[in-house]
Amino acid sequence: MSLRGGQDSRSGILSLSWNQDDSCVALGTQSGLVIFNLDTHKTCYKLQIGAIGVAEMLYCTSLIGYVGAGEQPALSPRRLTLYNTAACKTIHDMSFSSAVLAVHMNRLRLVVILEHKVFIYCLNSLEHRRCIDTPPNASAISALCSHSDANSSLLALPASDSLGTIRVYNLMVEEGSVLCEIDAHKSPVSCVAWNHDGTLLASASQTGTVIRVHKMPEGKKVFSFRRGTYPARVYSLAFSPKGVDPPLLAVASSHGSVHLFKCDMSDDPNLHQQQMMQQAAPLPSSASGVLGWGGNVVSNAAYGLFSAAMKYSNTDLVDPVRHLAKVELPVKDVPFICRILPPDNAKASESASAAYAERNAPPGSSSFIGGYKAKILVASLDGLLYEYVVEDEGLKGATAASGPMCSLQGEWTLLGSVLP
């Protein structure tokens, strides 16, 4: 997920993006490229070439794509440059008919987002595979799943600029066949994001009050989350990576907050509501009709109409699930993006001793050592990085009423040293 700022940014940061393995933040600034390492909390690379409006890394490799902000003739917003940071040289320049608004990469595909078109390339050969015509998309709303293989590389795009419809493409089938189309919201879509393996797609509308999660490949809605009552712009959606249990979804909004939701199929109230309504549905009594409540016979046509209506609305009859935890940022009115990571000591679970302990842990106990289950990172356009931790006890609670669950652990400047 990337975020673009205006030319009048006080910090000089024009764009922010996480890389695919959450090890770095790539920044486009007024002076050039900056890569900030999330493990060391230090700048690990700088390239001072002029104003950069878009910067996108490929995992933690030496490949980065950048687009100029147009302030220098050599840095046109209509040209994408693929650059090798280790060799300090340009790999390839790609020119387009209009400004490049966003760039996405996974290990197999390169996706270039323009306002009315999307260009698909094979990443290894840079061979052009397809051009997709889209409705106006000045905000570059799009998401490419980081997981890819010979059979699947999923891209989500808005299918309309007036309705909340999402179209999902599989870029490995016929160079981008439509996998499904999702009627996600009533108002236009403002943000989309994939989980780690492409099985879930989260979406938000321009209203920003309700977040929905859809299951692939059919695009069926499996969760509705209530972010808030008042409208807000959703800056970022982020699923937790593999290894965080239960799976989580973070939502960053213009109210200066990050809401955290639990994506656990076993306790989804929407699915539970469906089961309850199916159990309460009238039973067929004859070929000419069905037996309704109170013994009344309802015609097959009326029953079909009723069933269709209930099928459409049964997941929205209950109030959408409210947040599990909430982070309030110290600074308001500054756009930011968020990410969920396992705690640092989760890496130790890969060792033999930790694996042994996990296999022999009592049922229901935490698989992490150290008292918390996840870490929330927030990177803002004012040049600050915040790190919060989610307490283990908080994840076991059913609602946010169980008390504070997130605590600030650190704060750094993305363009400087650690803050006191």
N, C-alpha and C positions, 0 to 999 in steps of 0.2 A: 504494500500500500504506500502510495506517495502523496505528497501534499505540496502544492505550489503557492507561493506568496507573491505579493505585488512588488513592483520595482521600488516602491517607497519603504521597503522593509527597514526598520530601525537597526536590526542586527546585521543586515547585509545578506541574510539567508534568503534565497529565492526558491529553493525546493528542498524537500526532505524525503528520503525513502529508506526503508529497511531492506537489507539484502535477504535472500531466501532462507538462510539458515540462522538468521537473527544474531549474527556475530558482529555486524557493522551497521553504521548509518552513513549513507552517501548524501552529501550536501552540495547543492549548487549555490554558489555565492556570487557577490558582485565582483570578486577578484578571481574566482576559478573553482576548482574542485577540491573538496575536503572529504576524507574518509575517516570516520571516528570509530575506534574499536571498542566494543561494548564489554569486553573482558578486562582490558587494561584501563578503560576510561580515559584514553588518550588518543590524540590525532595520530594516525599511522600513515597518512599520505596526503600530500598537497600538490596541486598543479595550478600555478597562478598564470592563467592565460586570458583572463577577462570574464565578463559576466556569463554565468551558466544558468539556464532556466530549468533544465531537466537533467537529472543524473540517476542512473540505474546500474547496479552491480549485478554480476552473475555469481551468486553464492560468495564465498570468500576467495575468489580467484582474482587473477590480474586483469580480467576483462571488465571494462566499464563502458557504458554508452552515455554520451552526453549531447545536449542540444544547447546552443547558444541562446542568450536572451535578446540578441539583436542590437546590443549597444556598440558592438564592433563589427565592421564589415566581414571579418573572417569568422564570426560566430553568428551565423544566420539562424533564426528560429526554424527555418525550413530545411536544415541539414542536420542529420544524425551522424555523429562520429563514434565509431567503435575503437577503443583505445586500450593498449596494453600497458598497464601501470608498471610492470616489472621491466619491460624493455624500453619504456618511455617513448613509444612510437605509435603512430596511427595505424590501425589494421585496415580500416575501410571507412570511406565517407559515402553517405547515402542522401540524395537530395529529393525533395518532395515539392508538390505544387502549392502547398499551404503549410502553416506552422505545425510542427510536431508538438503535440500536447502531452503525450505520455509515451513511455517505452516500457515494455515488459519482456522478461526473458526467463525461460527455464532451460533445462539441458538440451532440449530438442528444437525449440521454436523461439523466434524473435518476433515480437508483435509491436507495431508502430501505430499509435493512435493519432489520427487527425480529426478535425471537427466533423467531417462528413464521410470519412473513409477509414478503414483499418487495413493495414498491409501485413501479410503473414510471410515470414521467411524461415527457411531451414537454417538453424543457427550454425551448423557445422560448415555448410557450403555457402551460406548467404544467398542461396537460390530463392527467387521470389516464387511463392506457392499460390497466393490468392490475394485478391483485393475484395473486401466486404464493404458494400455501401451501407451507411447507417443514417438514422435520423440525426438532426443537429445535436452535437455532443460537445459543447464548448467546455464543459467541466471534465472531459476525458474520463467519464465514469466507465470503469472496466476492471476486470480482474482475470489474470491468467494463473491457473493453478500451478504451484511450484512442482508438484508431482507430475511426472510424465514418463511414458514408456511407449513401446511400439504400437500400442492399441489406443492410447488415450493421452490427450493433452487438451484440457478444458479451458475455454475462454467464455466469460460472461459479459454481455453487452446489453445496454438498454435497447428494447425493440420499438420504443416510441418516446417522443419528447412531450407527450401530453397525458399518457397513461403509465401506470406502474408495471409495465410488462418487461420481462427479462428474457433474452434469447441466449441459449447456451450452445456453443459450437464445440465439436470434437475436431481439433485440428489435425488429428492423425487419420481421419476417415474422409476420403475424397477431398483432401486438402481443406477441410473445414465444413463438414456437414452439420446440420442443425440437430442437436441431440434432443432438446426439448424447449418449449416456450412456457414461461411461468407468469401467470397473472398474480404478481406479488403484492401490489398495493393499488390503491385508488388514484393517488397522485404520483407524479413522475418519480422515478428512482433517483436517489442521490448518492448511494454508496453500495458497493457489493464486495464480498470477500469470500475466499475459499478456505476450507479447513485443510489440514496437512496432506490428506490423500484424495481430495476431490469428491468425497462422498456427501459433503454438506456445503450449501451455499447460503450465506447470510445476506440480507438486503435491508436497506432503509429507504424511506421515501423523503421527499422534500419537506414533509410535515415533521418527520423525525420523532414521532411519539411512540410508534410501534415498530419493533424489529422482528423480521420473520426469517426463519431458517427452513430451507428446502432440501429434501433428500434426493440425491441423484441415483439412477439416471432419469427417473420419471418426473422429477421436479415437484414432488408432493410436499406440501407444507407439513412440517412436523413440530415446529415451535412458533409461538407468538410471544414476544417479550415486551412488556411495558417499560419504555425508557423514562417517560415522564408524561405529565398532563399538558404542559405547554409546548408549543412547537419549538424546535431547535434544529440547527444544521448539524448533521452527523458527519464529523470529519473523518472518522476511521472506524472500521470493524476489524476485529482480530480474534481468531480462534486460538485456543491453546495448542501447543505442539503435541505430538505423540509422546506419551509418558506422563502427562498431567491427568490425574484421575480424581474427581470426575472431569469430563471435558468442559471447558469454559469458553465463554464468548465475552469479549470486552467491547464496549461501545463508547467512543469519545465524541462529545458534542460541544456545541458552542456555548453551553452553559458553564463551561469550565469544569466538567466532571467526566469521570469514567465509570460507567455502570458495568458490573460484572454479573453474568448470568450463567446458570448451570445447564448444560445441554445433556441431560441424562435421560435417555429414553425410558428408563424403568419408572421414573416418577413424573412423566410428562402429563399434566392435567388435561391437555387437549386430547391425547390418545385415550386417557381414562374416560373423558366425556363421550368420545365416540363409542366406546364399549358399552357404557351405560345406556346410551340412546339406542344402540342396536338391540340390547336386551329388552328395552321398553317398547320396541316397535311392534305394531299390530301384526297378528299372524294371519296368513291367507286362509279363507274359509270355503271359497268356492271359485269356480271358473268365472263367475260373473262379478265377483267383488271380493272385498276383504272385510273382516269383522273389525270395526273400529271400537273406540272407547264407548262404554255404555251399551254394547251390543248392537250398535248401528252398523248397517252395511254400507260401505263406501265403495264407489265404483273404482274399477281398475285404473281409469284415467285420472281420477282425483287422487287416488293413492300414489300413482306414479308421480304426479305433480308435487304432492306433499313430500314424497321421499326425495325427489330431486332437490327441493328447497332445503330439506333438513340436511342432505348430504353436502350442500354448498355452505351452509351456515353453522353446522354443529361445532366446528372448531373455534368459532368466534362467539358462541353463546356465553362462554365463561370469560371473565376478565383476563386479559393476557397476563402471563406470569411477571411478577415484579422482580427487581434486582436482588441478587444475593448479597452483594457488597457494593460500596460506592466510594470512589476517590474524589475528593474535592481539591483541585489544584490551587496553589497559593496565588496564581495570577489568572485573572479573567480576561476574556475578549482577545485571546491570543490563539490562533489556530494551532493544532497539535495532532500528532498521530500516536497510537498506542500499540503495544505488543505484549503478549503473555509468554513468559518463559518458565521452564522448570527452575527450581531453586538451584543455586550453584552446587550444592552437595548432591543433587540428583545425578551429577556426572559420576560421582563415586560409586553409585549403584551398579555401574558397569563392571566393577571389579569383582573378582571371584567371591571375596568375603561378603560383600554387600548383596550379591546375587544369592548366596547361601542364606543370608539372614532374611531376605525377602521371601524365598521359597518356604522358609520355616516360620514365618510370622503368623501370629494368630489371625483367624478370619476377621475382616473388618478393620484391621490395624493399618496405619499409614505405611506406604511403601517408601517414603522419604524419611531421612534422618534429619533432625534439626528443627522440628516444630512448625514448619509451614509447607504448603503444597505448591505455591506458584509465586511468580514474580511478575509485576506489571511495570513495563517501561513506558515512559512518556517523553517524546521529543517534540519540542515546540519551535515555532518560527522565530521566537525571540532568543533562540540559541541555548536553551536549557534542556538538560536531560534529568528526569526524575526517576527514581527507582523505589517502588513500593513492594511490600511483601504481603501476601494473603495468609492469614493465620490458619493453621490446620483445623482448629475448632470452628472457624467461620464457615469452612466448606461443608461441615456436617450440618449446619443450621439450615432450616427450610426457608427462612425469610430474612430480610435485612433488619427485622425487629430484634434479632438476637444480639445486636450491639455492634460496635466497631470491629472491623475485620481486617482492615488494611492499615499499614503504618509506613511512613516515609523512612527509607533506609539510607538514601544518598541523593546528592544533587551535584551536577557537574555542568560546566559550560562546554558546548560542543565545539567551540572555536578557541578554547583556552585550557587552563589547568583546573584542578579540582577546587571547588568552592569550599571555604571554611565551614 
